[in-house]
Every structure is written in structure tokens, then in C-alpha cells.
Amino acid sequence: MNIRAFVNDWLSAANAYDMDRWVAYFHPDATLDDPSVGSSFIGHEGIRRYFEDYFIGYNTQTKLVKLTVSGETGAHVLVDFTGGFPGGQVGGTFELTFRHNKIVLAKAELV
């Protein structure tokens, strides 16, 4: 798996608000943990809710700042979010863990 291409495509799906495409990058049993919103989102249903609320709901656009690949199963993704949320711009990270060419764990943080 080419993690750099995967992450770029995943972010492209987010910026196009293509929920089905974005969610398809996640394993069906994946967990997306986002302490900044005080919750974890489990499976495709939960991850869809997260995307709808925090990406579509705030017209969030995500710019890749830096990508650090950790072997074949992990990546640290530094991003810049802009959108209709308070302040209009904030940095963030995703710590991604991969299995079977899908995200099985994503930890999101605002910085």
C-alpha cells in the first residue's frame, strides 16, 4: 500500500464532501477517536456521523501540511483545517493505523 497516495486521496475525498468515498477508506470496524469533540466514533455508521457533523456541517477544508509514514502500518498526518467553525482555521493531526489497506484506528487532535 502506498500510504502517501492513500492519505492524499482520503483528504481529497474529504474536501469534495464525498462521504461514501471518505468512509470507504476505513475498515468497517474502525474507530475514530477525537478528544476535541469528546467522543469516539465506531464503525462506518459512527464515522459517517463524524464526517457529516464536523466536515460537511462546518464546510471544513483540509490541507495537508506534513505526512510522516511509520513503516507499513502507520502515519502521522499534520493538517490545517479551515471552515465555518469558531475562528475559521485550526491545525490538527491524525494518527492513523492501517490494516488490510484500510484505516482501523484514527486519532484526531486539534493543535
Beta strands, then each sheet from edge to edge (+ up, - down):
strand 1: 26-34
strand 2: 39-42
strand 3: 61-70
strand 4: 74-82
strand 5: 89-99
strand 6: 102-110
sheet 1: 2+ 1- 6- 5+ 4- 3+
end
